[in-house]
Amino acid sequence: MKAYGNGTPQQCVLNLMSMVKGECPYERCKGLSDDLSGQPVTGVFGEVITEVYWNIQNYEPRAKEQDINLIMQDFLKGKFTIAATVLTNGG
């Protein structure tokens, strides 16, 4: 995490999508499940999208999720990137 500039809603959403559940000691539900990594995107697509939506709604009320997609990097190894477009109170 950066020493400053972490307060923007966009940065907070990025931090949420980079966290693994259980990583934050007092917020065990914050982050994405590590069970979803390394699996074929076709099998976990819905679960990943649901977890991203849930995390944004529960931990970053300043952001409204607009569009969330998974970008395939390596289909055989199950590597994907989460791309999220969010709106903030300012637009």
N, C-alpha and C positions, 0 to 999 in steps of 0.2 A: 504494500500500500504506500502511496505517496505521502510525504511529510505534510503537504498542504494541497488544497484543491479537491479534497474528497467530499465536499459538501454538496456538490451539484447533484440533482436527481439522476442525470445521465451516468455520472460516475458511480453513484450508489447502486444503480441497476446493474452496471458492469461488474461491480464487486459482488453483488448477489449471485450473478450467473457464474462467477468464478469460484464460489465457495462450495464445499462439499458438506452435506448434512453431518452434524456432529463436530464440525471444526470449531464452531463458536461455543465455548463451554456453557454459557447460560442461555443459549438459544439453539437447542439441539435440532430444531426443525428448519432452521435457516439454511438455505443452500439447496443444491441438487443432490439427489441420491447417487452414490458411487456405484450402485448396482446397474445403473443405466449406461455406464461407460464401457466401451469395448464390445458392445453388442450391435448387431445389425440395426441400422437406423429404421428399417421398415418395421421392426418389432417394437421399438421403443419411442417412435416418433410422437405418438399421442401422449405418452407419459411425460416425456421431456417438456412438451409444450404446456401441459397441465401444471407441472411443477414450476415452470418459469412464470406463468400467469399467477399462480398462488403466491409465490415469493414476492412478486411485484405488488400485488394487492395488499399483502399483509405487512410487508416491511418497508415499502416506499410509497406512502400515500400521495406524495407530490407528483408521481408519474402515473399516467394512464397508458396502458399498453395498447398499441395501435396495430402492430403486425409482428409476429414472431415466426421465424423460419429456421430450419436446420439446413446448413450448407454442407454437403458431403465433401469430405477431403479424401478419404480412402474407404471405399465401400467394403472391401474384404476385411479390413481391420476394424471397422466400425468407428472410424474417426470422423467426427463432424464438428462444425462450429455453429453456435447459436447466434443468430442475427435478430436483434429486436429493435423495433422502432417504437419509441415512447413519446408521448406528448406531456408537457409539464403545464403547470398553471399559467405560465406566460405564453404558451402556444408552441 
